[in-house]
């Protein structure tokens, strides 16, 4: 079974994991030490965070069976592990830890340990991924492209010129509508926003528009004039890395060339449900809305798949499916 590495990377940050401690023994008599009372819980933080952000994380749920205070120390999983004792046993305070996100693009863990003399320690960890809108996605060449600023929010709109038209080189990240990846705000400018078809119609900056199916075909004819969708998936794909991890996992039949310069990323898509957005297909799919719609109001989108050399078409209800948006002028 093939596991999606990015999905696994994200899931490890979805909870504060209680780390069972080995039961220590009384050094004098060799008897196992009793456990502290309760279950250690930590204040939740986002799955994705940015350098320089500050979080106050408080441990709760642990007490001594005799009612006394416990102590707390914290450790961050870096090359140099530093134990930071923020509260000694019996001292005043909550054991709260002030965490300033380091300038390190990686998935890390922050572990809190509750301790008290004569008892086994109790630990819990929070895992998260540090991202940077300008540095997390690499090997696309986008930073060297011309850009202009979106009048709505001041964000840079990078673009490439193919024939007589200009195409945005990154997924649109306008926050006036849509959702970021896993609904995590820090991912907005990393993967772009995911828009329903109705939202996609209004997602482009002034002077740009959602491309029609014919405009997508015209773009791909510069790569393969005879049949624009056949064998041209690699011309859309960017051989990109996310925090140093290769993104597209493809078969040898798909050769990434990025001849169009659109540097498409496999950020997947989302299914819109009553309980929220269900994000799927990361590392395997890229999906982009066209402005075309079927008679029943369904929007048409193109998509590429990691082990399929052809660009493909599909359609979805106007408010039940969310995909990426590129714009053209």
C-alpha positions as CSV (number, residue, x, y, z in Angstrom):
1,X,0.0,0.0,0.0
2,X,1.3,3.4,-1.0
3,X,1.2,6.0,1.8
4,X,1.0,9.7,1.1
5,X,4.0,11.1,2.9
6,X,2.6,14.6,3.2
7,X,-0.6,13.2,4.7
8,X,1.4,11.3,7.3
9,X,3.5,14.4,8.0
10,X,0.4,16.4,8.7
11,X,-1.4,13.8,10.7
12,X,1.3,13.6,13.3
13,X,0.5,17.2,14.2
14,X,-3.2,16.7,14.7
15,X,-3.0,16.0,18.4
16,X,-1.1,16.4,21.5
17,X,0.2,12.9,22.1
18,X,0.6,11.6,25.6
19,X,3.9,10.0,25.9
20,X,3.8,7.1,28.4
21,X,6.8,7.2,30.7
22,X,8.6,4.1,31.8
23,X,7.7,3.5,35.4
24,X,10.8,4.5,37.4
25,X,12.0,2.5,40.4
26,X,12.8,3.6,43.9
27,X,16.6,3.8,43.8
28,X,16.9,2.5,47.4
29,X,14.5,-0.4,47.3
30,X,14.0,-1.1,43.6
31,X,10.2,-0.8,43.8
32,X,8.3,0.9,41.0
33,X,7.4,4.5,41.7
34,X,3.7,5.4,41.7
35,X,2.2,7.5,38.8
36,X,1.1,11.1,39.1
37,X,-2.7,11.6,39.1
38,X,-4.5,12.4,35.9
39,X,-3.5,12.9,32.2
40,X,-1.3,15.6,31.0
41,X,-2.9,18.0,28.5
42,X,-1.4,20.9,26.6
43,X,-2.9,24.0,25.1
44,X,-3.4,23.3,21.4
45,X,-1.5,25.3,18.7
46,X,-2.0,25.2,14.9
47,X,-0.6,22.3,12.8
48,X,1.3,24.8,10.7
49,X,3.0,27.8,12.2
50,X,5.3,30.6,11.0
51,X,8.7,31.7,12.3
52,X,8.5,34.5,14.9
53,X,5.0,33.7,16.1
54,X,4.6,33.4,19.8
55,X,2.5,30.9,21.7
56,X,1.7,30.5,25.4
57,X,1.3,26.8,26.1
58,X,-0.1,25.7,29.5
59,X,0.0,22.1,30.9
60,X,-3.1,20.9,32.8
61,X,-4.6,17.7,34.1
62,X,-1.8,16.4,36.4
63,X,-1.6,16.5,40.2
64,X,0.1,14.6,42.9
65,X,-2.1,12.0,44.7
66,X,-1.3,13.7,48.0
67,X,-2.4,17.1,46.6
68,X,1.0,18.7,46.3
69,X,2.3,20.7,43.4
70,X,4.3,19.2,40.5
71,X,7.1,20.7,38.5
72,X,7.3,21.0,34.7
73,X,10.1,21.1,32.2
74,X,10.0,21.5,28.4
75,X,12.1,20.2,25.5
76,X,12.0,21.2,21.8
77,X,13.1,18.6,19.3
78,X,16.1,20.3,17.7
79,X,19.7,19.2,17.1
80,X,20.6,20.7,20.4
81,X,18.0,19.5,23.0
82,X,17.7,22.0,25.8
83,X,15.7,21.1,29.0
84,X,13.9,24.2,30.2
85,X,12.5,23.8,33.7
86,X,9.8,26.4,34.0
87,X,8.4,25.4,37.4
88,X,9.9,23.5,40.3
89,X,8.0,21.1,42.4
90,X,6.1,22.9,45.1
91,X,6.8,26.3,43.7
92,X,4.1,28.7,42.5
93,X,3.1,29.0,38.9
94,X,1.3,27.1,36.2
95,X,4.2,25.6,34.3
96,X,3.2,27.7,31.2
97,X,5.8,27.8,28.5
98,X,6.3,30.8,26.2
99,X,7.3,29.4,22.8
100,X,8.8,31.6,20.0
101,X,8.7,29.7,16.7
102,X,12.3,29.3,15.4
103,X,13.5,30.1,11.9
104,X,13.6,26.5,10.9
105,X,11.6,24.9,8.2
106,X,10.8,21.5,9.7
107,X,8.3,19.3,11.5
108,X,9.2,19.5,15.2
109,X,7.8,18.5,18.6
110,X,7.6,20.3,21.9
111,X,7.4,18.0,24.9
112,X,6.3,18.9,28.4
113,X,7.1,16.7,31.3
114,X,5.5,16.8,34.7
115,X,7.7,15.6,37.6
116,X,7.6,15.2,41.4
117,X,10.0,13.5,43.8
118,X,8.9,9.9,44.5
119,X,6.7,9.6,41.3
120,X,7.2,8.6,37.7
121,X,7.2,11.4,35.2
122,X,4.3,12.1,32.9
123,X,4.9,13.6,29.4
124,X,2.9,15.0,26.5
125,X,4.0,16.4,23.1
126,X,2.7,18.8,20.5
127,X,3.9,18.3,16.9
128,X,3.8,21.0,14.3
129,X,5.4,22.1,11.0
130,X,7.1,25.5,10.6
131,X,6.4,27.1,7.2
132,X,7.5,30.2,5.4
133,X,5.4,31.6,2.5
134,X,8.5,32.6,0.6
135,X,10.8,29.6,1.4
136,X,8.8,26.5,2.1
137,X,8.2,25.7,-1.6
138,X,11.4,25.6,-3.5
139,X,12.8,24.7,-6.9
140,X,10.1,26.5,-8.9
141,X,12.0,29.6,-10.1
142,X,8.9,31.7,-9.3
143,X,10.8,34.3,-7.2
144,X,12.7,35.4,-10.3
145,X,9.5,36.1,-12.3
146,X,7.9,39.5,-12.8
147,X,5.0,40.4,-10.5
148,X,2.5,43.0,-9.6
149,X,0.5,43.5,-6.5
150,X,-3.1,42.5,-6.0
151,X,-5.0,45.7,-5.2
152,X,-7.3,43.8,-2.8
153,X,-4.6,42.7,-0.3
154,X,-1.2,43.8,-1.6
155,X,0.0,40.3,-2.2
156,X,2.5,39.6,-5.0
157,X,1.0,38.1,-8.2
158,X,3.8,36.4,-10.1
159,X,3.1,35.6,-13.8
160,X,4.6,34.0,-16.9
161,X,3.9,34.9,-20.5
162,X,2.9,32.1,-22.9
163,X,2.2,33.2,-26.4
164,X,0.1,36.4,-26.2
165,X,-1.3,35.8,-22.7
166,X,0.0,36.0,-19.1
167,X,-0.8,33.3,-16.5
168,X,-0.4,33.5,-12.8
169,X,2.5,31.3,-11.7
170,X,1.2,30.5,-8.2
171,X,-2.2,29.4,-6.9
172,X,-4.3,32.4,-6.0
173,X,-4.3,33.1,-2.3
174,X,-6.9,35.8,-1.9
175,X,-8.5,35.3,1.5
176,X,-11.8,37.1,0.9
177,X,-13.3,33.6,0.1
178,X,-12.2,30.0,0.0
179,X,-10.2,27.9,2.5
180,X,-6.5,27.3,3.1
181,X,-5.0,23.8,3.3
182,X,-6.5,21.9,6.2
183,X,-8.1,25.3,7.2
184,X,-4.6,26.3,8.5
185,X,-4.0,30.0,8.0
186,X,-0.3,29.6,7.8
187,X,-0.7,27.6,4.6
188,X,-2.6,30.3,2.8
189,X,0.4,31.7,0.9
190,X,2.2,28.4,0.7
191,X,-0.3,26.3,-1.2
192,X,-2.8,29.0,-2.1
193,X,-6.6,28.9,-1.3
194,X,-9.1,26.3,-2.3
195,X,-12.2,27.7,-3.9
196,X,-15.6,26.3,-4.8
197,X,-16.7,27.0,-8.4
198,X,-18.9,29.9,-7.3
199,X,-16.0,31.4,-5.4
200,X,-13.5,30.8,-8.2
201,X,-15.5,33.1,-10.5
202,X,-14.5,36.0,-8.3
203,X,-11.1,35.0,-7.0
204,X,-8.9,36.6,-9.6
205,X,-7.4,40.1,-9.2
206,X,-8.7,43.1,-11.2
207,X,-7.6,42.8,-14.8
208,X,-7.3,39.0,-14.6
209,X,-10.0,36.3,-15.2
210,X,-10.6,32.7,-14.6
211,X,-9.4,30.9,-17.7
212,X,-11.8,29.1,-20.0
213,X,-11.3,25.5,-21.0
214,X,-10.3,26.8,-24.5
215,X,-7.7,29.0,-22.9
216,X,-6.2,26.0,-21.0
217,X,-6.1,24.1,-24.3
218,X,-4.5,27.0,-26.0
219,X,-1.8,27.1,-23.3
220,X,-1.0,23.4,-23.8
221,X,-0.9,23.7,-27.6
222,X,2.4,25.5,-27.2
223,X,3.7,22.3,-25.8
224,X,1.9,19.8,-28.0
225,X,0.1,21.4,-31.0
226,X,-1.6,18.2,-32.3
227,X,-3.5,17.1,-29.1
228,X,-3.2,19.5,-26.2
229,X,-4.2,17.3,-23.3
230,X,-2.4,14.1,-24.2
231,X,1.1,13.7,-22.6
232,X,1.3,17.3,-21.4
233,X,0.8,16.9,-17.6
234,X,4.6,17.2,-17.1
235,X,4.5,20.6,-18.8
236,X,2.3,21.9,-16.0
237,X,4.1,20.3,-13.1
238,X,6.8,22.1,-11.1
239,X,9.5,19.8,-9.7
240,X,9.0,21.4,-6.4
241,X,10.0,20.6,-2.8
242,X,8.1,21.4,0.4
243,X,10.4,22.1,3.4
244,X,13.0,20.0,1.5
245,X,10.7,17.1,0.7
246,X,10.0,16.3,-3.0
247,X,6.3,16.9,-3.7
248,X,5.3,15.2,-7.0
249,X,5.6,11.4,-6.7
250,X,5.4,10.3,-10.3
251,X,6.0,7.2,-12.5
252,X,8.8,7.2,-15.0
253,X,6.2,7.8,-17.8
254,X,5.6,11.3,-16.5
255,X,8.5,13.6,-17.1
256,X,8.3,16.9,-15.3
257,X,9.4,19.7,-17.7
258,X,7.3,22.7,-16.5
259,X,7.5,24.0,-20.0
260,X,4.5,26.2,-19.4
261,X,6.1,27.8,-16.4
262,X,3.0,27.3,-14.3
263,X,4.8,25.2,-11.7
264,X,1.7,23.3,-10.6
265,X,2.0,21.8,-7.2
266,X,0.3,18.5,-6.0
267,X,-1.8,20.2,-3.3
268,X,-4.9,18.1,-4.0
269,X,-8.4,19.3,-3.6
270,X,-11.2,19.5,-1.0
271,X,-14.7,18.0,-0.7
272,X,-17.1,20.5,1.0
273,X,-19.1,18.8,3.7
274,X,-21.5,20.0,6.4
275,X,-18.9,19.5,9.0
276,X,-16.2,21.3,7.0
277,X,-13.7,20.7,4.2
278,X,-12.2,17.3,3.6
279,X,-8.8,17.8,2.0
280,X,-7.6,14.9,-0.3
281,X,-5.0,14.1,-2.9
282,X,-2.0,16.0,-1.6
283,X,1.2,14.8,-3.3
284,X,-0.9,13.2,-6.1
285,X,-3.2,15.7,-7.6
286,X,-3.4,19.3,-8.8
287,X,-6.8,20.6,-9.8
288,X,-7.7,24.0,-11.4
289,X,-11.1,25.5,-12.2
290,X,-12.0,26.6,-15.7
291,X,-14.8,29.2,-16.3
292,X,-16.8,26.7,-18.2
293,X,-19.9,25.1,-16.7
294,X,-22.4,22.4,-17.7
295,X,-26.1,23.0,-18.2
296,X,-26.8,21.9,-14.7
297,X,-24.6,24.5,-13.2
298,X,-21.6,22.2,-12.5
299,X,-18.2,23.7,-13.0
300,X,-15.6,22.2,-15.2
301,X,-12.0,21.7,-13.9
302,X,-8.8,20.3,-15.3
303,X,-6.6,18.1,-13.2
304,X,-3.3,16.2,-13.3
305,X,-2.4,13.1,-11.4
306,X,1.0,11.9,-10.3
307,X,1.2,8.8,-12.5
308,X,-0.9,9.9,-15.5
309,X,0.9,11.8,-18.3
310,X,-2.3,13.3,-19.7
311,X,-4.2,16.4,-18.5
312,X,-7.7,15.3,-17.6
313,X,-11.1,16.9,-17.3
314,X,-13.9,16.6,-14.7
315,X,-16.8,18.6,-13.3
316,X,-18.4,19.2,-9.9
317,X,-21.3,20.9,-8.3
318,X,-20.8,24.6,-7.7
319,X,-20.5,24.4,-3.9
320,X,-19.4,20.9,-3.1
321,X,-15.9,20.7,-4.5
322,X,-12.9,23.1,-3.9
323,X,-9.9,23.4,-6.1
324,X,-7.0,25.8,-6.9
325,X,-7.3,28.8,-9.1
326,X,-5.0,30.2,-11.7
327,X,-5.8,33.4,-13.6
328,X,-5.1,34.7,-17.1
329,X,-5.1,37.9,-19.1
